[in-house]
Amino acid sequence: MSSNDTTNGQTFIHMQVDELAQVLNDQSHVVVDIRDANAFANGRITDAIHLTNESLADFLREADPDAPVVVCCYHGHSSQQAAQFLISQDFTQVYSLDGGYTQWQLQYPDKISR
C-alpha cells in the first residue's frame, strides 16, 4: 500500500483491489461505496455500505474512526476526495480503492452482492 502526498500530516492511502480482496475476508476493513443508488443496487463489493449525502451524518456518528475504511467509487477518482474528507473528520486509516468498482468487478466477479 502506497501513501499519498500528505496534507496537514494526514492523508488517505491508495489501495489496490487485490489488497482489498486479501483483507476483506477478515472483515477488519469497512468498505463504503459512494456511487449512485442505481449503480450500488446493480452490484457492489460484498458487505459495502452505501455512503450518500443522506447517510453521511449517520455514518460519521456511528462508525469507529479508528477502523480502516476503504472508499470505493466507479474508477478510483472520486473516492480520493471522499477519503480525504473522512481523514478531515478524524478517521485515522482511510484508503481509496484504485480502479474502483469497475476494476473490482473485472478481477473479483464472485465477490459482488446485488
N, CA, C and O of each residue as an XYZ file, in Angstrom:
456
protein
N       0.836     -1.173      0.000
C       0.000      0.000      0.000
C       0.881      1.236      0.000
O       1.751      1.394      0.857
N       0.651      2.096     -0.953
C       1.491      3.269     -1.081
C       0.773      4.497     -0.531
O      -0.441      4.635     -0.679
N       1.517      5.366      0.092
C       0.901      6.558      0.648
C       0.796      7.647     -0.407
O       1.386      7.553     -1.483
N       0.055      8.650     -0.086
C      -0.180      9.759     -0.989
C       0.522     10.988     -0.420
O       1.084     10.921      0.673
N       0.499     12.102     -1.138
C       1.047     13.340     -0.606
C       0.291     13.703      0.668
O      -0.927     13.541      0.745
N       1.011     14.188      1.648
C       0.356     14.493      2.921
C      -0.195     15.905      2.936
O       0.387     16.830      2.369
N      -1.317     16.042      3.590
C      -1.942     17.336      3.827
C      -2.156     17.413      5.330
O      -2.874     16.589      5.897
N      -1.552     18.381      5.971
C      -1.641     18.523      7.431
C      -1.192     17.239      8.134
O      -1.698     16.899      9.203
N      -0.252     16.540      7.531
C       0.305     15.369      8.176
C      -0.501     14.098      8.014
O       0.014     13.007      8.263
N      -1.770     14.215      7.598
C      -2.588     13.017      7.460
C      -3.238     12.986      6.094
O      -3.724     14.000      5.592
N      -3.237     11.817      5.510
C      -3.878     11.666      4.213
C      -4.335     10.230      4.043
O      -3.984      9.346      4.825
N      -5.116     10.023      3.014
C      -5.570      8.678      2.716
C      -4.449      7.883      2.052
O      -3.423      8.442      1.664
N      -4.655      6.587      1.926
C      -3.686      5.683      1.307
C      -4.351      5.012      0.113
O      -5.516      4.622      0.177
N      -3.607      4.885     -0.964
C      -4.131      4.170     -2.131
C      -4.110      2.673     -1.855
O      -3.133      2.155     -1.315
N      -5.185      1.972     -2.222
C      -5.256      0.524     -2.060
C      -5.612     -0.098     -3.407
O      -6.479      0.401     -4.125
N      -4.936     -1.186     -3.737
C      -5.232     -1.926     -4.962
C      -6.337     -2.947     -4.672
O      -6.516     -3.366     -3.529
N      -7.073     -3.341     -5.712
C      -8.174     -4.286     -5.497
C      -7.683     -5.616     -4.921
O      -8.381     -6.228     -4.113
N      -6.496     -6.070     -5.324
C      -6.009     -7.340     -4.774
C      -5.665     -7.215     -3.290
O      -5.770     -8.187     -2.541
N      -5.259     -6.028     -2.869
C      -5.009     -5.802     -1.437
C      -6.324     -5.843     -0.657
O      -6.388     -6.407      0.435
N      -7.367     -5.244     -1.226
C      -8.669     -5.277     -0.568
C      -9.193     -6.706     -0.483
O      -9.732     -7.109      0.548
N      -9.043     -7.460     -1.542
C      -9.516     -8.848     -1.542
C      -8.862     -9.654     -0.425
O      -9.497    -10.529      0.165
N      -7.598     -9.364     -0.131
C      -6.882    -10.090      0.918
C      -7.428     -9.780      2.305
O      -7.474    -10.661      3.163
N      -7.844     -8.530      2.535
C      -8.304     -8.154      3.886
C      -9.818     -8.253      4.041
O     -10.333     -8.149      5.155
N     -10.534     -8.451      2.937
C     -11.992     -8.479      3.002
C     -12.508     -9.655      3.823
O     -13.503     -9.524      4.535
N     -11.847    -10.790      3.729
C     -12.308    -11.990      4.426
C     -12.276    -11.865      5.941
O     -13.116    -12.450      6.624
N     -11.317    -11.108      6.478
C     -11.244    -10.996      7.941
C     -12.140     -9.877      8.485
O     -12.185     -9.648      9.694
N     -12.847     -9.184      7.593
C     -13.818     -8.146      7.974
C     -13.218     -7.074      8.882
O     -13.916     -6.507      9.723
N     -11.927     -6.798      8.712
C     -11.281     -5.764      9.513
C     -11.479     -4.383      8.908
O     -11.352     -3.376      9.604
N     -11.793     -4.329      7.603
C     -11.958     -3.059      6.903
C     -13.428     -2.809      6.575
O     -14.153     -3.726      6.191
N     -13.851     -1.574      6.730
C     -15.194     -1.163      6.349
C     -15.107     -0.613      4.926
O     -14.309      0.284      4.655
N     -15.927     -1.147      4.018
C     -15.952     -0.640      2.647
C     -17.161      0.263      2.488
O     -18.288     -0.151      2.756
N     -16.932      1.502      2.051
C     -18.029      2.421      1.760
C     -18.021      2.714      0.266
O     -16.973      2.972     -0.325
N     -19.199      2.670     -0.331
C     -19.367      2.854     -1.766
C     -20.090      4.180     -1.984
O     -21.188      4.382     -1.466
N     -19.477      5.084     -2.751
C     -20.054      6.419     -2.933
C     -20.723      6.591     -4.298
O     -21.081      7.707     -4.677
N     -20.895      5.488     -5.038
C     -21.555      5.584     -6.342
C     -23.052      5.866     -6.159
O     -23.571      5.790     -5.045
N     -23.736      6.188     -7.254
C     -25.163      6.499     -7.143
C     -25.968      5.256     -6.757
O     -25.492      4.127     -6.869
N     -27.201      5.498     -6.299
C     -28.054      4.425     -5.763
C     -28.318      3.325     -6.779
O     -28.329      2.149     -6.417
N     -28.529      3.675     -8.028
C     -28.811      2.690     -9.065
C     -27.606      1.772     -9.290
O     -27.750      0.552     -9.374
N     -26.427      2.368     -9.386
C     -25.206      1.582     -9.571
C     -24.968      0.666     -8.372
O     -24.605     -0.499     -8.534
N     -25.175      1.202     -7.169
C     -24.983      0.416     -5.948
C     -25.945     -0.767     -5.926
O     -25.556     -1.879     -5.570
N     -27.199     -0.531     -6.305
C     -28.206     -1.602     -6.311
C     -27.887     -2.677     -7.342
O     -28.203     -3.849     -7.135
N     -27.267     -2.286     -8.446
C     -26.968     -3.233     -9.525
C     -25.725     -4.086     -9.261
O     -25.498     -5.075     -9.957
N     -24.929     -3.717     -8.276
C     -23.752     -4.510     -7.933
C     -22.810     -3.720     -7.067
O     -22.545     -2.545     -7.322
N     -22.297     -4.379     -6.026
C     -21.384     -3.722     -5.091
C     -20.457     -4.764     -4.489
O     -20.734     -5.962     -4.542
N     -19.361     -4.300     -3.921
C     -18.458     -5.182     -3.198
C     -19.241     -5.750     -2.016
O     -19.936     -5.009     -1.321
N     -19.136     -7.041     -1.788
C     -19.874     -7.691     -0.710
C     -19.655     -6.963      0.615
O     -18.521     -6.659      0.986
N     -20.750     -6.687      1.321
C     -20.777     -6.009      2.624
C     -20.454     -4.515      2.569
O     -20.269     -3.893      3.615
N     -20.381     -3.929      1.377
C     -20.129     -2.487      1.279
C     -21.330     -1.706      1.814
O     -22.479     -2.129      1.684
N     -21.033     -0.568      2.412
C     -22.055      0.348      2.917
C     -22.229      1.450      1.877
O     -21.250      2.015      1.391
N     -23.485      1.751      1.540
C     -23.730      2.828      0.579
C     -23.630      4.159      1.311
O     -24.436      4.451      2.195
N     -22.646      4.959      0.942
C     -22.426      6.248      1.591
C     -22.900      7.351      0.648
O     -22.343      7.548     -0.432
N     -23.935      8.063      1.078
C     -24.522      9.136      0.281
C     -24.554     10.410      1.120
O     -24.231     10.386      2.308
N     -24.939     11.508      0.506
C     -25.101     12.748      1.274
C     -26.114     12.550      2.394
O     -25.979     13.131      3.471
N     -27.143     11.717      2.134
C     -28.188     11.475      3.127
C     -27.701     10.591      4.280
O     -28.128     10.776      5.420
N     -26.818      9.636      3.996
C     -26.379      8.698      5.044
C     -25.069      9.118      5.715
O     -24.645      8.487      6.683
N     -24.436     10.158      5.220
C     -23.112     10.561      5.719
C     -23.128     10.916      7.203
O     -22.254     10.472      7.947
N     -24.095     11.702      7.642
C     -24.135     12.124      9.053
C     -24.248     10.918      9.981
O     -23.564     10.852     11.003
N     -25.116      9.958      9.625
C     -25.256      8.745     10.434
C     -23.954      7.953     10.452
O     -23.536      7.460     11.499
N     -23.312      7.833      9.287
C     -22.052      7.090      9.213
C     -20.994      7.743     10.103
O     -20.304      7.058     10.858
N     -20.869      9.064     10.010
C     -19.869      9.770     10.816
C     -20.132      9.593     12.307
O     -19.191      9.502     13.096
N     -21.399      9.545     12.695
C     -21.767      9.401     14.103
C     -21.559      7.974     14.601
O     -21.131      7.769     15.736
N     -21.862      6.978     13.748
C     -21.876      5.589     14.204
C     -20.595      4.803     13.932
O     -20.324      3.815     14.614
N     -19.816      5.220     12.961
C     -18.631      4.447     12.578
C     -17.495      4.617     13.586
O     -17.398      5.635     14.270
N     -16.657      3.617     13.659
C     -15.464      3.672     14.503
C     -14.379      4.423     13.722
O     -13.913      3.932     12.693
N     -13.973      5.602     14.196
C     -12.986      6.378     13.436
C     -11.606      5.722     13.360
O     -10.770      6.129     12.553
N     -11.366      4.709     14.197
C     -10.084      4.013     14.165
C     -10.116      2.736     13.325
O      -9.082      2.098     13.128
N     -11.289      2.365     12.835
C     -11.389      1.186     11.962
C     -10.955      1.582     10.553
O     -11.282      2.676     10.092
N     -10.226      0.709      9.866
C      -9.819      1.026      8.494
C     -11.043      1.133      7.578
O     -11.897      0.247      7.569
N     -11.120      2.219      6.812
C     -12.230      2.468      5.901
C     -11.682      2.532      4.473
O     -10.713      3.240      4.199
N     -12.317      1.784      3.571
C     -11.931      1.791      2.162
C     -13.060      2.449      1.374
O     -14.202      1.992      1.420
N     -12.739      3.521      0.651
C     -13.741      4.237     -0.139
C     -13.679      3.752     -1.582
O     -12.615      3.708     -2.200
N     -14.852      3.388     -2.099
C     -14.968      2.857     -3.455
C     -15.890      3.749     -4.283
O     -16.966      4.135     -3.827
N     -15.460      4.073     -5.500
C     -16.312      4.788     -6.446
C     -16.293      3.993     -7.753
O     -16.053      2.786     -7.727
N     -16.538      4.631     -8.880
C     -16.546      3.914    -10.157
C     -15.142      3.489    -10.603
O     -14.905      2.321    -10.910
N     -14.208      4.463    -10.634
C     -12.888      4.196    -11.204
C     -11.722      4.553    -10.274
O     -10.563      4.386    -10.654
N     -12.010      5.033     -9.081
C     -10.937      5.370     -8.145
C     -10.547      6.832     -8.146
O      -9.495      7.185     -7.613
N     -11.371      7.697     -8.734
C     -11.061      9.130     -8.746
C     -11.839      9.879     -7.662
O     -11.237     10.528     -6.806
N     -13.163      9.795     -7.692
C     -13.994     10.484     -6.692
C     -13.707      9.985     -5.283
O     -13.828     10.733     -4.313
N     -13.328      8.729     -5.180
C     -13.049      8.153     -3.859
C     -11.885      8.852     -3.170
O     -11.807      8.847     -1.941
N     -10.982      9.451     -3.934
C      -9.845     10.133     -3.320
C     -10.294     11.356     -2.527
O      -9.820     11.590     -1.415
N     -11.220     12.143     -3.108
C     -11.731     13.309     -2.368
C     -12.543     12.862     -1.156
O     -12.433     13.452     -0.081
N     -13.353     11.825     -1.327
C     -14.158     11.329     -0.210
C     -13.263     10.784      0.897
O     -13.536     10.999      2.078
N     -12.204     10.086      0.527
C     -11.264      9.548      1.516
C     -10.586     10.685      2.276
O     -10.442     10.617      3.497
N     -10.174     11.719      1.565
C      -9.534     12.853      2.229
C     -10.522     13.553      3.154
O     -10.136     14.043      4.215
N     -11.806     13.605      2.760
C     -12.832     14.191      3.629
C     -12.940     13.389      4.929
O     -13.019     13.975      6.009
N     -12.945     12.059      4.835
C     -13.044     11.233      6.050
C     -11.838     11.456      6.953
O     -11.977     11.469      8.176
N     -10.652     11.631      6.364
C      -9.459     11.966      7.158
C      -9.709     13.281      7.913
O      -9.361     13.405      9.088
N     -10.311     14.253      7.229
C     -10.582     15.551      7.869
C     -11.616     15.433      8.987
O     -11.719     16.317      9.837
N     -12.386     14.330      8.984
C     -13.381     14.073     10.034
C     -12.823     13.160     11.126
O     -13.579     12.529     11.865
N     -11.500     13.097     11.219
C     -10.782     12.368     12.273
C     -10.776     10.849     12.126
O     -10.526     10.139     13.100
N     -11.047     10.344     10.927
C     -10.824      8.920     10.682
C      -9.318      8.734     10.515
O      -8.653      9.554      9.881
N      -8.786      7.665     11.080
C      -7.332      7.536     11.127
C      -6.733      6.690     10.000
O      -5.602      6.939      9.583
N      -7.473      5.696      9.504
C      -6.960      4.833      8.427
C      -7.968      4.809      7.292
O      -8.941      4.057      7.338
N      -7.740      5.626      6.276
C      -8.681      5.703      5.167
C      -7.949      5.389      3.874
O      -6.857      5.896      3.618
N      -8.573      4.542      3.066
C      -7.998      4.107      1.800
C      -8.919      4.484      0.649
O     -10.140      4.499      0.799
N      -8.329      4.786     -0.494
C      -9.085      4.996     -1.728
C      -8.780      3.801     -2.625
O      -7.616      3.488     -2.878
N      -9.825      3.140     -3.103
C      -9.647      1.934     -3.911
C      -9.290      2.311     -5.343
O     -10.137      2.793     -6.096
N      -8.033      2.089     -5.715
C      -7.584      2.379     -7.078
C      -8.307      1.474     -8.071
O      -8.374      0.260     -7.875
N      -8.842      2.060     -9.129
C      -9.589      1.295    -10.127
C     -11.054      1.171     -9.793
O     -11.867      0.844    -10.658
N     -11.403      1.430     -8.531
C     -12.788      1.439     -8.095
C     -13.551      0.153     -8.349
O     -12.975     -0.921     -8.522
N     -14.873      0.301     -8.367
C     -15.743     -0.858     -8.551
C     -15.532     -1.493     -9.924
O     -15.651     -2.709    -10.075
N     -15.220     -0.672    -10.918
C     -15.001     -1.196    -12.274
C     -13.890     -2.241    -12.266
O     -14.046     -3.314    -12.849
N     -12.778     -1.939    -11.617
C     -11.646     -2.875    -11.546
C     -12.010     -4.078    -10.676
O     -11.677     -5.215    -11.011
N     -12.694     -3.826     -9.562
C     -13.108     -4.916     -8.667
C     -13.959     -5.927     -9.421
O     -13.739     -7.135     -9.321
N     -14.932     -5.426    -10.177
C     -15.865     -6.266    -10.923
C     -15.121     -7.149    -11.938
O     -15.492     -8.302    -12.155
N     -14.078     -6.600    -12.549
C     -13.281     -7.362    -13.517
C     -12.482     -8.477    -12.842
O     -12.416     -9.598    -13.347
N     -11.876     -8.159    -11.697
C     -10.991     -9.121    -11.038
C     -11.704    -10.067    -10.074
O     -11.262    -11.200     -9.886
N     -12.792     -9.622     -9.466
C     -13.464    -10.420     -8.434
C     -14.971    -10.488     -8.658
O     -15.739    -10.062     -7.796
N     -15.410    -11.019     -9.812
C     -16.846    -11.083    -10.079
C     -17.605    -11.976     -9.091
O     -18.827    -11.880     -8.978
N     -16.887    -12.834     -8.385
C     -17.521    -13.713     -7.393
C     -17.691    -13.034     -6.035
O     -18.309    -13.606     -5.137
N     -17.154    -11.828     -5.873
C     -17.256    -11.121     -4.588
C     -18.086     -9.858     -4.753
O     -17.705     -8.772     -4.315
N     -19.243    -10.037     -5.404
C     -20.158     -8.932     -5.648
C     -21.536     -9.306     -5.098
O     -21.987    -10.443     -5.235
N     -22.192     -8.327     -4.475
C     -23.568     -8.516     -3.995
C     -24.487     -7.665     -4.843
O     -24.118     -6.593     -5.323
N     -25.716     -8.182     -5.017
C     -26.730     -7.415     -5.757
C     -28.000     -7.374     -4.936
O     -28.991     -6.780     -5.362
